[in-house]
């Protein structure tokens, strides 16, 4: 029986950029239009000098990632005010590409992450040539879309919304654009089917930020990672190919997120991105190999030859330890740099080593090829230009060395960008633009055209429900749509579906996919769409954005509140003294530190309070507290103190700590109030008292953050080196 299609809506679903060649003045992603580290520009300089030779301009916007160039602007993400700890923020800055003058900037304060300041701005920006919009992925988990003038179009707080895990290493994945999708990945611990920590991929509608699909192709991750996905058309499928935190390389359908194949490579997470030429996928790492104790490997995989869910291995180079840089591929030659800064070239068809040249001591940045030259920097402050000679060893033409004011070498972690016949690259301190006298822009064909629709009469194989994941407030409404795809991941169109609610989700669901959530909260469940014999689901959490109270009496033992990210597996409902309480067990040290958000990121103008108790185990007490407006108020057990903070690894940016003597096995009441001011500062106040006593009039601790947060989800914080207990959680508006 033919499936009912709403074909009238097909065009807007596909109305992405349709050009197959990039604007010659554009370097829209960290590895260029083809995601292979190559440029078609000509007349690029063989030498330059910071004193003036071939230097167009220099600007004090240093960082650690790669610039993007779009619509006559060069844009970077970085640590603002690097020499003033009190003013550290994440900054997106766009400069005039001709002059280096600042066109616009956007600063925002980092919050709730272990990532240190010197790794802020880790993920490169990505730009949309079709619109001029720029997208950022910050170290705190913010995804922000900017229009060409720097206005925020939309933003998503992945930590507060879906339980994104930041880790401490700074490894943050650069987003990629494909059609109307902005695709990003990170480790997360959500609710329901996503409660187990995994490396997950999220595809968002680039226009609205709405989640289109999410995918969990791998197993338990070893690390946070920063392998940037690459989109290619291989074997009749449009694939998203990326390294994973579990040490594997995975290919997913770009439009649906469905896993197509996987290849195990390392016993640690993959940081290098793949490079693709034709149907061959080149991937590397520098950790222990999956099949032994040797370290490092470069492989070539045939993405068109899949057997039992794994691509065929064409060749491998054991012992090549390239775990940070990513390869560049041009005309059948793979250019790559290992961790010890050995630059090498390999025959892409056979894996034969063509030449090897050391360029430094340590390596992070990836090589870029253009105009018969190779441009690459090493960590220890050197920018190299080498003239390529086919399969022979290249000729070095220029090496520039950069120093800090104290004479030490300046780190260079980002790769160059080439656009409009110019080269843009960034050191820790400055952004440079160099241009030879004969520099000319040349368009480069994109490796894949725009996403294609399924052929006429294609059989449906998958139902995609959009939005795929959404957080609602009680009583809020949203419309879901069902989209059909064929087995190759090509869109057939929207379809009429039979709709149903699954799991602990209440509300009214119309025949057209309109859901109005019930007033109950918290909730977490599924919306299911059935089209013929196919079904698809969307995840829905319902969390309040206003006042509420929770005494946990309505929950079964060993459960957790539905829809709370990072709760299951880290917290549990336990019966203590005849009452149900929320317990944070101490059994798993890997999950000792956890924040569970119980509201919405846009929430403001509230105070939060709860009753808490810590046990004592091996002379240790836990840390416990509350979160409001992106600040944590924590009772520090072993330190016997009370602390206010927002950026855990950088307490010098903002924090305050006062002595507080408190005992194990005693219930305390904790209250936190955050009050933003018109000048951008925020006053944070907290108080703690034994439950058996009256509330004191004064606050136990008060602090003012000059770079204040004015909104953020309420939450519960715990570091359970000993068992922790929580009860009678309340969120109220000021004065209630």
PyMOL commands that set and color helices and strands:
alter all, ss='L'
color gray80, all
select helices_A, chain A and resi 7-14+85-87+117-119+158-162+192-194+589-591
alter helices_A, ss='H'
color red, helices_A
select strands_A, chain A and resi 38-39+55-59+68-70+73-80+89-96+102-108+126-127+134-137+142-146+152-157+164-165+176-178+181-188+198-205+211-215+230-234+237-243+248-253+259-264+275-277+280-288+295-307+310-318+328-330+333-337+342-347+353-358+368-370+373-378+382-389+392-401+417-419+422-426+431-435+462-466+469-472+477-479+481-485+491-495+498-504+507-509+514-517+523-531+534-542+548-550+572-576+579-584+593-597+606-614+616-617+620-621+623-628+631-636+641-645+655-659+668-676+682-690+701-705+715-719+724-733
alter strands_A, ss='S'
color yellow, strands_A
deselect
rebuild
show_as cartoon
